[in-house]
Amino acid sequence: MKQLFINIKELIQVREKPVEKLSGKEMKELPGIKNAWLLVKDHKIADYGEMNALSEIDADKTIDATGKIILPSWCDSHTHIVYAGNREQEFADRINGLSYEEIANRGGGILNSAKTLAETSEEDIYQQSAKRLEEVIKLGTGAVEIKSGYGLTEEGELKMLRVIKKLQKNYELPIKATFLGAHAIPKEYKKDPDAYMKLVIEEILPKVAEQNLAEYIDIFCEKGYFSVDDTHKLLSAAKKYGLKPKIHVNQFNAIGGIKAGIEHNALSVDHLEVMTQEDIETLKGTSTMPVALPSCSLFLSIPYSPAREMLNAGLPLALATDFNPGSTPSGNMNLVVSLACIKMKMTPEEAINAATINGAYAMELSETHGSITKGKNANFILTKEIPSYTFLPYAFGTNSIEAVYINGKLVE
Ligand SMILES: [Zn+2]
């Protein structure tokens, strides 16, 4: 099956020579071809070029993209899409004056989601999560990572990871699974958090590995959650099972989580709302991708990651949604790209690079996703008629997407 897209106003994020990730100044460049064509053969990007150099191609289907832009799908490297129920009551509580931490201390927050998850059947969780996944695919997400972390018991964590596995089986886009048993300390372990770490490391982790339910390991390294010491223990244990770290650090406090992540060769360190100069220095020259989650900052009214400082220091940066029921009930990558421009002062080029190729890197998908490159999977967005790609983050409440393709197939 050959599909030919012609008269594309602009084909963007075209990388003739594949790149793994982009850092610092490199992120300012977003290569593209104006008045372009794109050939999709089966589920791969086969070829592309300028319209005036298009030779006769015998295609099964030709799509006229006059006035429209094609760009690679968003790569959302940090989500908690699998969960049960919602927490809109806490949303109202926060409006009425309670802080995220106060709500957590009252048994709300992550523990509230854990309670609901325990009471919901695996099939029901799957149905709720599949609906959310379909919603984000329609919003242009073509690769996604999903974490456990609302089980907080052996049964609950394995249940969540099995739901992720089922999503992997039933949907075309790549889905990466992360074990986040160390997301919060369950109420019954409040007086003895070490016993909970022991349960995660000695009981749950071996089963996750044995049943091949996750590729990555995560921990919420934060005051009131898990310490740097816990982080070292968990990441060392996970390494034996081949699980690479992608960890929650520096959301409210800088306690040394970044340094710990780097010592364990973390694929990514995520959140980074609070960054010290030392954290930035520590990240330099490493293979760890910093990941910012601006829609979480928006929802919680907390600081945004200091993107400019990181980029000016030459670091790479990826953008993701953090889609979850407590702090970011939205999986809209278009909004994330807008917020990165509006609130983090990233240029549209930097934000699009961060949400595509660097997001792919943070899921080890750079070879197959994140750019328009021959041989890569044909996961891309066809926009409506828009004046330029800068219009995407600029018109922040508008859905500029006309169609989404995953592996060359139009998402209906
Ligand atoms: Zn998160």
Residues whose N, C-alpha, C, O or C-beta is under 5 A from the ligand:
A	BS01	ZN	D322
